[in-house]
Amino acid sequence: MTRRRVVITGLGCITALAESVDGLFAALCAGKSGISAIESFDTSAYPVRFGGEVKSFIAKNYIDQRESKRMDRFTQFAVAAAGQAVKDSGLDFAKEDLWRTGVIAGTGIGGIKEIEDQHLRLLKGGPTRISPFCVPRLMSNAASGNIAITYGLKGPNIAVTSACASGSHAIGEAFYNILDGRSDVMITGGSEAALTPIGLASFCAARSLSVRNDNPTAASRPFDRDRDGFVLSEGAGIIVLEEYEHAKARCANIYAELLGYAATDDGHHITAPLPDGAGAAKTMQLALEVAGIDKEKVDYINAHGTGTELNDIAESSAIRTVFGDHAYKLAVSSTKGCLGHLLGASGAVELIICAKAITESVIPPTINLENQDTRCGAKMDYVPLEARQANINVAASNSLGFGGHNACLVIGKI
């Protein structure tokens, strides 16, 4: 039996750099940073006062105003990005089998802003002051549910919560849904809005964030020896996946083919990766096997690349383990230098970046990489500081999350 093929036909995003895919990719390739001082709440008592905040987002520009008030910010981001992706895909759901059209969306934390707001109301006014929309706003499946409701979709609808691997896991599971013949179209990706008082304070307490308050744009420094932690960001990335013949029949624009996906766990520590990156390495190896791609065919890897010592060293080791000598020939960049870390949305946004890299023949840079950490591989090519023209036939995207979660997605030029 011939294996079904899965292709990407629609892209949408909300990020601190831009609220469109074309705007995002142009800003990335120009080496721009979306990191700046936080304006949505008072950070004067915090050791970290900056992040990848989406400052210009206005929900009513994307969503009916009445409906948007029933959504937490992470859901608003997801529905807005889904709207872009669906429009980009050209899908007309009146012509689709809605039972074979579904949604799988990921989030690492979900409606944390709603929890904070309602807890304050509880403390000030007691239990009768809690909003009746509290649960529909805070639940992690609010994003996937609201996307389906927006378009009347009746196929599989699942929420994935696996920390910073959530978006990639969601896309991978949507991929298998089509590959296995259960669906023809899936809207999938990830969304996060954890740049809140408790969200920021929690990561500050864990001492995992950069503290470069005097120079936020230089704070996210993947693979650089002078890094001092990651930068917390927010946003969403949503893509439309379709079975190839289905997309071809309606003359859809195809960005790339999703060739392979795999997921593993380190089984090691709740926050730290295996020092040698063995879990990430196994994931990449399995994803390449699913894709049926020789390792030498991979041209570009969008690394998880958080700008933390443990992650950067472990992921670099994993790439060398899997690719051997080819690790020194392929290009690896981390776009978190520009965007910061979107947690559960990061993998989805980064796969969008891979798809654009393939179609535009440009590799976005790892900005702020001025002094490469030799422990990350002195001869590895992390595309420092400037974008690069390159013919990309196959790209991979890595995501690693607290809990030991690993995910890898492999896409190719169609």
C-alpha positions as CSV (number, residue, x, y, z in Angstrom):
1,M,0.0,0.0,0.0
2,T,1.3,3.4,-1.0
3,R,2.1,5.7,2.0
4,R,-0.1,8.8,2.2
5,R,1.8,12.0,1.9
6,V,1.3,15.0,4.2
7,V,2.0,18.6,3.0
8,I,1.9,22.1,4.5
9,T,-0.5,24.4,2.7
10,G,-1.1,27.2,5.2
11,L,1.0,29.2,7.7
12,G,0.0,31.7,10.4
13,C,1.8,33.3,13.4
14,I,1.6,35.8,16.1
15,T,5.0,36.8,17.5
16,A,6.9,39.6,19.2
17,L,8.7,40.3,15.9
18,A,5.6,40.3,13.6
19,E,2.0,39.2,13.4
20,S,2.4,37.7,10.0
21,V,4.6,34.9,8.5
22,D,6.2,37.1,5.8
23,G,6.9,39.8,8.4
24,L,8.4,37.3,10.8
25,F,10.7,35.7,8.2
26,A,11.9,39.1,6.9
27,A,12.7,40.3,10.4
28,L,14.5,37.1,11.2
29,C,16.6,37.3,8.1
30,A,17.4,40.9,8.8
31,G,18.7,39.9,12.2
32,K,16.1,41.9,14.1
33,S,15.3,41.2,17.8
34,G,11.8,41.1,19.2
35,I,13.0,41.3,22.8
36,S,12.3,44.5,24.7
37,A,11.1,45.8,28.1
38,I,7.8,44.3,29.3
39,E,5.0,46.9,29.3
40,S,1.9,44.8,30.3
41,F,2.7,44.8,34.0
42,D,5.0,46.4,36.5
43,T,8.3,44.5,36.6
44,S,10.2,46.9,38.8
45,A,10.6,44.3,41.6
46,Y,11.7,41.6,39.2
47,P,15.3,40.6,38.5
48,V,14.3,40.2,34.8
49,R,12.3,43.0,33.3
50,F,12.2,42.1,29.6
51,G,10.9,39.4,27.2
52,G,9.4,38.7,23.8
53,E,6.1,40.5,24.4
54,V,3.6,40.8,21.6
55,K,2.8,44.5,22.1
56,S,0.6,45.3,19.1
57,F,-1.8,42.5,19.3
58,I,-5.5,43.5,19.3
59,A,-7.8,40.5,19.6
60,K,-10.8,42.2,17.9
61,N,-8.8,42.6,14.7
62,Y,-8.9,38.8,14.4
63,I,-11.9,37.5,16.5
64,D,-15.4,38.7,17.2
65,Q,-15.1,41.0,20.1
66,R,-17.7,39.2,22.2
67,E,-16.1,35.8,21.6
68,S,-12.6,37.1,22.3
69,K,-13.6,38.2,25.8
70,R,-14.3,34.6,26.6
71,M,-10.7,33.6,25.7
72,D,-7.5,33.8,27.5
73,R,-4.6,35.5,25.6
74,F,-3.1,32.2,24.6
75,T,-6.4,31.1,23.0
76,Q,-6.7,34.5,21.2
77,F,-3.2,34.1,19.8
78,A,-4.1,30.6,18.6
79,V,-7.3,31.5,16.9
80,A,-5.7,34.6,15.3
81,A,-2.8,32.5,13.9
82,A,-5.3,29.8,12.7
83,G,-7.2,32.4,10.9
84,Q,-4.1,33.5,9.0
85,A,-3.2,29.8,8.2
86,V,-6.6,28.9,7.0
87,K,-6.8,32.0,4.8
88,D,-3.3,31.3,3.5
89,S,-4.3,27.7,2.6
90,G,-7.3,28.8,0.6
91,L,-9.5,26.1,2.1
92,D,-13.2,26.4,1.8
93,F,-14.7,24.4,4.6
94,A,-18.1,24.4,2.9
95,K,-16.5,22.0,0.4
96,E,-14.7,19.8,3.0
97,D,-15.8,16.7,4.9
98,L,-15.8,18.3,8.3
99,W,-15.6,14.9,10.0
100,R,-12.2,14.4,8.4
101,T,-11.0,17.8,9.3
102,G,-9.6,18.3,12.8
103,V,-7.4,20.3,15.2
104,I,-4.5,19.4,17.4
105,A,-3.0,22.3,19.3
106,G,-0.3,22.5,21.9
107,T,0.4,24.7,24.9
108,G,2.9,24.3,27.7
109,I,1.0,26.2,30.3
110,G,-2.4,27.3,29.0
111,G,-4.5,30.1,30.5
112,I,-2.2,31.2,33.3
113,K,-3.3,34.9,33.0
114,E,-6.9,33.8,33.6
115,I,-5.8,31.9,36.7
116,E,-3.9,34.9,38.0
117,D,-6.8,37.3,37.3
118,Q,-9.5,35.1,38.9
119,H,-7.3,34.3,41.9
120,L,-7.1,38.1,42.6
121,R,-10.8,38.4,42.4
122,L,-11.2,35.5,44.8
123,L,-8.9,37.1,47.3
124,K,-10.6,40.5,47.0
125,G,-14.3,39.5,46.8
126,G,-14.7,35.9,47.7
127,P,-15.8,32.9,45.6
128,T,-18.9,34.7,44.2
129,R,-16.7,37.1,42.3
130,I,-15.2,34.4,40.1
131,S,-16.2,34.7,36.4
132,P,-18.4,31.9,34.9
133,F,-16.0,31.9,32.0
134,C,-13.0,31.1,34.2
135,V,-12.8,27.4,33.3
136,P,-13.4,27.9,29.5
137,R,-10.6,30.5,29.5
138,L,-8.0,28.7,31.5
139,M,-8.3,25.1,30.2
140,S,-5.4,24.0,28.0
141,N,-7.8,22.7,25.3
142,A,-9.4,26.1,24.9
143,A,-7.2,26.8,21.9
144,S,-8.0,23.6,20.0
145,G,-11.7,23.8,20.9
146,N,-12.1,27.4,19.8
147,I,-10.4,26.8,16.5
148,A,-12.7,24.0,15.7
149,I,-15.8,26.0,16.8
150,T,-14.7,28.9,14.6
151,Y,-14.8,26.7,11.5
152,G,-17.3,24.1,12.5
153,L,-14.8,21.3,12.3
154,K,-15.9,17.9,13.6
155,G,-12.8,15.7,13.2
156,P,-10.3,14.8,15.9
157,N,-9.7,17.6,18.4
158,I,-6.9,17.2,20.9
159,A,-4.8,19.4,23.1
160,V,-1.2,18.6,23.8
161,T,0.7,19.7,26.9
162,S,4.3,18.7,27.0
163,A,6.2,21.9,28.0
164,C,8.4,23.3,25.3
165,A,7.8,20.3,23.0
166,S,4.0,20.9,22.9
167,G,3.8,22.6,19.5
168,S,6.0,20.0,17.8
169,H,4.2,17.1,19.4
170,A,0.9,18.6,18.2
171,I,2.1,18.9,14.6
172,G,3.6,15.4,14.8
173,E,0.4,13.8,16.0
174,A,-1.6,15.7,13.4
175,F,0.9,14.3,10.8
176,Y,0.2,10.8,11.9
177,N,-3.6,11.4,11.8
178,I,-3.4,12.1,8.1
179,L,-0.7,9.5,7.4
180,D,-2.9,6.8,9.0
181,G,-5.9,7.8,6.9
182,R,-8.0,9.2,9.8
183,S,-8.1,12.7,8.5
184,D,-7.5,14.7,5.3
185,V,-6.9,18.1,6.8
186,M,-5.5,19.1,10.2
187,I,-5.1,22.6,11.7
188,T,-2.2,22.3,14.2
189,G,0.5,24.1,16.1
190,G,1.0,25.7,19.4
191,S,0.3,28.8,21.5
192,E,1.6,30.4,24.7
193,A,1.0,33.5,26.7
194,A,2.9,32.9,29.9
195,L,4.6,36.3,30.0
196,T,2.6,37.2,33.1
197,P,3.5,38.2,36.7
198,I,3.5,34.6,38.0
199,G,4.9,33.2,34.7
200,L,7.9,35.5,34.8
201,A,8.4,35.2,38.5
202,S,8.4,31.4,38.3
203,F,11.2,31.3,35.7
204,C,13.1,34.0,37.6
205,A,12.9,31.8,40.7
206,A,14.3,28.9,38.7
207,R,17.2,31.1,37.7
208,S,16.8,30.0,34.1
209,L,16.4,33.5,32.5
210,S,18.9,36.0,31.2
211,V,19.2,39.1,33.4
212,R,20.6,41.5,30.7
213,N,18.1,44.2,31.6
214,D,20.5,46.8,30.3
215,N,20.6,45.2,26.8
216,P,17.5,43.0,26.1
217,T,18.2,42.6,22.4
218,A,21.5,41.0,23.2
219,A,20.1,38.7,25.9
220,S,19.2,35.6,24.0
221,R,22.5,34.1,22.9
222,P,22.2,30.5,21.7
223,F,25.5,28.6,21.5
224,D,27.5,31.7,22.7
225,R,29.9,31.3,25.6
226,D,28.7,34.5,27.2
227,R,25.0,33.4,27.4
228,D,23.3,33.7,30.8
229,G,19.9,32.1,30.3
230,F,16.9,32.1,27.9
231,V,14.4,34.9,27.3
232,L,10.7,34.2,28.0
233,S,8.4,35.1,25.1
234,E,4.8,34.6,23.9
235,G,2.9,34.0,20.7
236,A,1.5,31.3,18.5
237,G,2.3,29.3,15.3
238,I,-0.4,27.4,13.4
239,I,-0.1,25.4,10.2
240,V,-2.5,23.6,7.9
241,L,-1.6,20.1,7.0
242,E,-3.2,18.2,4.2
243,E,-3.0,14.9,2.5
244,Y,-1.1,15.5,-0.7
245,E,-3.7,14.3,-3.3
246,H,-6.3,16.3,-1.4
247,A,-4.2,19.5,-1.7
248,K,-3.3,18.8,-5.3
249,A,-6.9,18.3,-6.3
250,R,-7.8,21.8,-5.2
251,C,-4.6,23.3,-6.7
252,A,-3.4,24.4,-3.3
253,N,0.0,26.2,-2.8
254,I,2.3,23.7,-1.0
255,Y,5.2,25.1,1.1
256,A,6.8,21.7,1.9
257,E,6.2,18.1,2.6
258,L,6.2,16.9,6.2
259,L,8.3,13.8,5.9
260,G,8.9,12.5,9.4
261,Y,8.3,12.9,13.1
262,A,9.4,11.2,16.3
263,A,9.2,11.8,20.0
264,T,11.1,10.3,23.0
265,D,11.8,11.1,26.6
266,D,15.1,11.4,28.4
267,G,13.7,9.7,31.5
268,H,16.4,11.6,33.4
269,H,15.4,14.9,35.1
270,I,12.4,17.1,35.3
271,T,14.2,20.2,33.9
272,A,17.7,19.1,32.7
273,P,18.4,17.2,29.5
274,L,20.7,14.2,29.4
275,P,24.2,15.7,29.3
276,D,25.2,13.8,26.2
277,G,21.9,14.6,24.4
278,A,21.1,10.9,23.9
279,G,17.3,11.4,24.0
280,A,17.4,14.2,21.4
281,A,19.8,12.1,19.3
282,K,17.4,9.1,19.3
283,T,14.5,11.4,18.4
284,M,16.3,12.8,15.3
285,Q,17.4,9.3,14.3
286,L,13.9,8.0,14.5
287,A,12.4,11.0,12.7
288,L,14.8,10.5,9.8
289,E,13.9,6.8,9.7
290,V,10.2,7.7,9.4
291,A,11.1,10.2,6.7
292,G,13.2,7.7,4.8
293,I,15.9,10.3,4.5
294,D,19.6,9.6,4.8
295,K,21.3,11.9,7.3
296,E,23.5,13.4,4.6
297,K,20.4,14.8,2.8
298,V,19.6,17.2,5.7
299,D,20.7,20.7,4.8
300,Y,19.4,22.7,7.8
301,I,18.4,22.2,11.4
302,N,16.4,24.8,13.3
303,A,17.8,24.0,16.7
304,H,15.9,24.1,20.0
305,G,18.8,26.3,21.0
306,T,17.5,28.1,24.1
307,G,20.7,29.9,25.1
308,T,21.1,27.9,28.3
309,E,24.4,26.0,28.9
310,L,22.8,22.6,29.5
311,N,20.5,22.7,26.4
312,D,23.1,24.1,24.0
313,I,25.8,21.6,24.9
314,A,23.4,18.6,25.0
315,E,21.7,19.4,21.7
316,S,25.0,20.0,19.9
317,S,26.3,16.7,21.2
318,A,23.1,15.0,19.9
319,I,23.5,16.5,16.4
320,R,27.1,15.3,16.2
321,T,26.0,11.8,17.4
322,V,23.4,11.5,14.7
323,F,25.1,13.2,11.8
324,G,28.8,12.3,12.4
325,D,31.0,14.2,9.8
326,H,27.9,15.7,8.2
327,A,27.3,17.6,11.4
328,Y,30.1,19.9,10.3
329,K,28.6,20.4,6.8
330,L,25.0,21.2,7.5
331,A,23.8,24.5,8.8
332,V,22.3,24.9,12.3
333,S,20.7,28.0,13.6
334,S,18.6,29.0,16.6
335,T,15.9,31.7,15.9
336,K,15.4,32.1,19.6
337,G,18.2,34.6,19.4
338,C,15.6,36.9,17.7
339,L,12.4,35.6,19.2
340,G,13.2,34.3,22.6
341,H,11.5,31.2,23.9
342,L,7.8,30.8,23.2
343,L,7.6,27.6,25.3
344,G,4.8,25.5,23.9
345,A,4.5,27.6,20.8
346,S,8.2,27.5,19.9
347,G,8.2,24.3,17.9
348,A,5.3,25.3,15.7
349,V,6.8,28.8,15.0
350,E,10.1,27.2,14.2
351,L,8.6,24.7,11.8
352,I,7.0,27.6,10.0
353,I,10.5,29.2,9.8
354,C,11.8,25.9,8.3
355,A,9.1,25.9,5.7
356,K,9.9,29.5,4.7
357,A,13.6,28.8,4.7
358,I,12.9,26.1,2.1
359,T,10.7,28.2,-0.1
360,E,12.8,31.3,0.1
361,S,16.2,29.6,0.0
362,V,17.5,31.6,3.0
363,I,18.7,30.3,6.3
364,P,17.9,32.8,9.2
365,P,20.9,33.5,11.5
366,T,21.7,32.9,15.1
367,I,22.0,36.5,16.2
368,N,24.1,37.4,19.2
369,L,26.5,34.5,18.5
370,E,29.7,36.5,18.8
371,N,31.9,34.0,20.7
372,Q,30.9,30.4,19.9
373,D,31.1,28.0,22.9
374,T,33.7,25.4,21.8
375,R,31.8,22.8,24.0
376,C,29.0,23.1,21.4
377,G,31.4,22.0,18.7
378,A,34.1,24.5,17.5
379,K,33.7,23.5,13.9
380,M,29.9,23.4,13.7
381,D,28.1,26.0,11.6
382,Y,25.6,27.9,13.7
383,V,25.0,30.6,11.0
384,P,26.2,33.4,13.2
385,L,24.9,36.9,13.0
386,E,23.8,37.1,9.3
387,A,21.3,35.2,7.2
388,R,22.6,33.1,4.3
389,Q,21.4,32.2,0.9
390,A,21.2,28.4,0.5
391,N,19.3,25.8,-1.4
392,I,17.5,23.8,1.2
393,N,15.9,20.5,0.2
394,V,15.5,19.0,3.7
395,A,15.2,20.7,7.0
396,A,14.7,19.5,10.6
397,S,13.3,21.2,13.6
398,N,14.1,20.1,17.2
399,S,12.1,20.7,20.3
400,L,13.2,19.8,23.9
401,G,11.0,20.3,26.9
402,F,11.0,20.2,30.7
403,G,10.0,16.6,31.7
404,G,12.6,15.3,29.3
405,H,10.3,15.6,26.2
406,N,12.0,15.4,22.8
407,A,10.5,16.0,19.4
408,C,11.9,16.2,15.9
409,L,10.0,17.2,12.7
410,V,11.6,16.7,9.2
411,I,10.3,18.5,6.1
412,G,11.4,18.6,2.5
413,K,11.0,20.5,-0.7
414,I,8.1,19.2,-2.7
